[in-house]
Every structure is written in structure tokens, then in C-alpha cells.
Amino acid sequence: MTQKRRQHGASFKFRVALDASKSLKTTSQLSQEYDIHPNQISAWKKQLKEQGPGLFERGGNKAQRKQEKEEAELYEQIGRLKMELEWLKKKATQFD
């Protein structure tokens, strides 16, 4: 029978990676304590060192991409409105 993959939360991953980076216990001791493969602990430790604690948050990138998309749309709209305003100013001077 096959085993179902376990999914770990961001706080758990962060705690394990932090314990591994402290080097108070060996990776094999941590793997027995948390019941995780040593390679997984090493991978989380490496990610922690490279990207920091916000790394394990789900949807963080999605929210950031959504915000960037909205900002781009707003800047586009501002640009269009500025162009329209300049055009209207130019046309208004012709009628004076």
C-alpha cells in the first residue's frame, strides 16, 4: 500500500530549518525527532538561509503578483488620463 504524502505548514518548516541552522543537534537527530528525511531538513535549511522566513508562506507570491498587476493597471489608467488632459488643454486653447 502506498503512503500519502505529508504536507507541513510554514511554521513547522521554519521551526525545523531554524533548529537545523542552529546546529545544536545533527541532521539525523533532527530527522528522528521530527520524523522527516534528513535530505528534506537540509533542503529547508538551505531555503531558509537563501530566502528568509517568508519563504514558506503559501500564496504570498500570488498576493504580490495580484498587487503588482493592479498597480500596473492603475499606472496605465493614470497615463491615459494624463494624455487626455493634455489633449483637452490643447483643444481648449484653440477655442479661446
C-alpha positions in Angstrom: 0.0 0.0 0.0 1.3 3.4 -0.9 1.7 6.1 1.7 0.1 9.5 1.2 2.5 12.5 1.1 2.5 14.5 4.2 2.2 18.3 3.9 3.8 20.5 6.5 2.8 24.0 7.4 5.0 27.1 7.0 5.6 27.4 10.8 6.7 23.8 11.1 9.1 24.1 8.2 10.5 27.3 9.6 11.0 25.7 13.1 12.8 22.7 11.7 15.0 24.7 9.4 15.8 27.1 12.3 16.7 24.2 14.5 18.9 22.8 11.8 20.7 26.1 11.2 21.4 26.4 15.0 23.5 23.2 14.8 22.7 22.2 18.3 21.7 18.7 17.0 22.8 16.8 14.0 20.6 16.4 11.0 20.0 12.8 11.7 18.9 13.6 15.3 16.5 16.2 14.0 15.1 13.8 11.4 14.3 11.3 14.1 12.9 13.9 16.3 10.6 15.4 13.7 10.1 12.2 11.7 11.4 13.8 8.4 14.0 12.7 6.0 17.4 14.3 6.5 17.5 15.5 2.9 14.3 17.4 3.4 15.7 19.1 6.5 18.8 20.1 4.6 16.7 21.5 1.7 14.6 23.6 4.1 17.7 24.8 5.9 19.2 25.9 2.5 16.0 27.7 1.6 15.9 29.4 4.9 19.4 30.7 4.5 18.7 31.9 1.0 15.2 33.4 1.2 14.4 34.0 4.8 11.3 33.3 7.0 8.7 34.4 4.5 9.7 31.7 2.1 7.3 29.0 3.4 4.2 31.1 3.2 1.6 29.9 0.8 0.0 32.4 -1.5 2.5 35.1 -0.6 3.7 35.3 -4.2 0.2 35.1 -5.5 -0.9 38.1 -3.4 2.2 40.0 -4.5 1.6 39.3 -8.2 -2.0 40.4 -7.8 -0.9 43.7 -6.2 1.7 44.3 -9.0 -0.9 43.6 -11.6 -3.4 46.1 -10.0 -0.6 48.7 -9.7 0.3 48.3 -13.4 -3.4 48.8 -14.4 -3.6 51.9 -12.3 -0.4 53.4 -13.8 -1.8 52.6 -17.2 -5.0 54.4 -16.3 -3.1 57.4 -14.9 -1.1 57.6 -18.2 -4.2 57.6 -20.3 -5.9 60.3 -18.1 -2.8 62.5 -18.4 -2.8 62.2 -22.2 -6.5 63.0 -22.3 -6.0 66.0 -20.1 -3.1 67.3 -22.2 -5.2 66.9 -25.3 -8.2 68.7 -23.8 -5.9 71.6 -22.7 -4.5 71.8 -26.2 -8.0 71.9 -27.7 -9.3 74.4 -25.1 -6.5 76.9 -26.1 -7.7 76.7 -29.7 -11.2 78.0 -28.8 -10.0 80.9 -26.6 
